[in-house]
Amino acid sequence: MARGISAQHPEYHITVLLRDVPAIFLDRFPDVTIVEGNFDNADLLLSTAAQNDIVIHSGKSKHEPSVRALIAGLLRTATVSSPRFFIRLGGTGAIADWADPTYYGRQNPKIDAAVHYGDVLKCAIICSCGVIMVPVYLEDILVSPKKQAFYSSPGTNTRSWVHISDLVSVYMKLVEVAAIGGGTADCGEEDYYFTASQEIPQLPFTSATGAILKRLGVIENGEPIALPLSLIKTFGKTEWAYMGYYTYACSTGTRSDRARKVLGYEPSGPSLFECLDVDFEMAVGGKK
């Protein structure tokens, strides 16, 4: 993110939060200010946000204390004539109310920042589609009974995908419109930007995965196999009881209509199947 913004807009003053500073970071980005810390450093986040006009939160979207700290920092200097901008990564899992029965069937008040401070704080949320599918799927295949690529029959459920270069371009466009005061971008209660560039059914994805993993010598049988929901439920690498269903049996399709209309978003990155070989090669290499 820092590389893209600094390359296209060297006139911007950029500050980044890093848990650990790579040795080559300063050489690559000599003009970028580094703040060392993490999302648990609420005071640091607040004070840093207060010194900036635009904050990009691209880490764990469910980390509520960090979001609150960043918003509080932005509000310290925000005014109607000079609003501040908060751009964050999020997904439907981050905004759904499944974890708190208090709001089943009710409006959740956690959009308060947009409602109460919309005149001075402009918010935008970017939905990136699933980002950990390949490594998680590899792990689940390797612990499955037959160690084959699997799907939930009949495998017609679909998932949206976006290449990282296209995702970054949406961030870039939002930063650019924020830098000029917001432009025509929707910020507030209508601030959700989907980024999907393609939608792929589960079975073709599973078939391609099986062929790749067999070629890499990871599995012996490259043919995909249908597994019962009772087993699929146990997958997904999370404590959330429904993650297996969500990952492998549900349709999670989105359309990037708002980003295309408001920001002029035109995805141009490679397709999923153009990247899948390299993605699995990296995932397999990471397990060695």
Buried (B, 14 or more C-beta within 10 A) or exposed (E): BBEBBBEEBEEBEBBBBBEEEEEEBEEEBEEBEBBEBBBEBBEBBBBBBBEBBBBBBBBEBEBEEBBBBBBBBBBEBBEEEEBBBBBBBBBEBBBEBEEEEEEEEEEEEEBEBBEEBBEBBBBBBBBBBBEEBBBBBBBBBEEBEEBBBBBBBEBEBBBBBBBEEBBBBBBBBBBBBBBEEBBEBBBBEEBBBBBBBBBBBBBBBBBBBBBBBBEBEBBEEBEBBEBEEEBBBEBBBEEEEBBBBBBBBBEBBBEBEBBBEBBEBEBEBBEBEEBBBEBBEEBBEEEE
